[in-house]
């Protein structure tokens, strides 16, 4: 008797070793080259190709060069608005961070399953988004202590705080500051994971309804498919918004380190 195939919406997030690297280890730690690492590499290569194509510096820029200059100008304006003139030196990092996350999000939405390739959205894993957040947080700490020394701790005592309230406010602000990398990475991870899970669930409705007959196809499959198309469009928007929010919050945190506001 045939058994029905069950759709596991979480299976798409499984990290699997590739190219026979299952048992690779270094110092007791598994260093297998996984599907997550592969799509990180692909995102980095796409980012490099994107920049390479826009660095021709032609007097009359072509479409590609104009696109790169537009994106660079967009991030530069964001840094200028949030950090000031000091923000320009952070442009390479914040721009790379924004574009890397954007490409990672968009590549994970490509319908490559139609040709037998299964894209992996590594930003749907907190381990990946957490590392990106820690990188930004580390820059904030380095800049803050390098520029201000121990005066950096004044960031946790807002100007005008009554003397008896300083110990309590300091602890609250310090905890809030230390939670930043967690919330920064969590926001991106949750947004990408939730969208992919919803699409997987809806796809199971489409397939299940079609297998159940014409009546259920019209009742379940077609509405689910229409909803999937709408959510795919929304996911493209979310992919851009989440990359922007990550870069924006990074610039705001850098501003705190630069100016101790």
Secondary structure, 3 states (H helix, E strand, C coil): CCCCCCCCCCHHHCCCECCCCCCCEECCEECCCEHHHHHHHHHHHHHHHHHHHCCCCCCCCCHHHHHHHHHHHHHHHHHHHHCCHHHHHHHHHHHHHHHHHHHHHHHCCCCHHHHCCCCCCHHHCHHHHHHHHHHHHHHHHHHHHHHHHHHHHHHHCCCCCCHHHHHHHHHHHHHHHHHHHHHHHHHHHHHHHHHHHHHHHHHHHHHHHHHHCHHHHHHHHHHHHHHHHHHHHHHHHHHHHHHHHHHHHHHHHHHHHHHCC
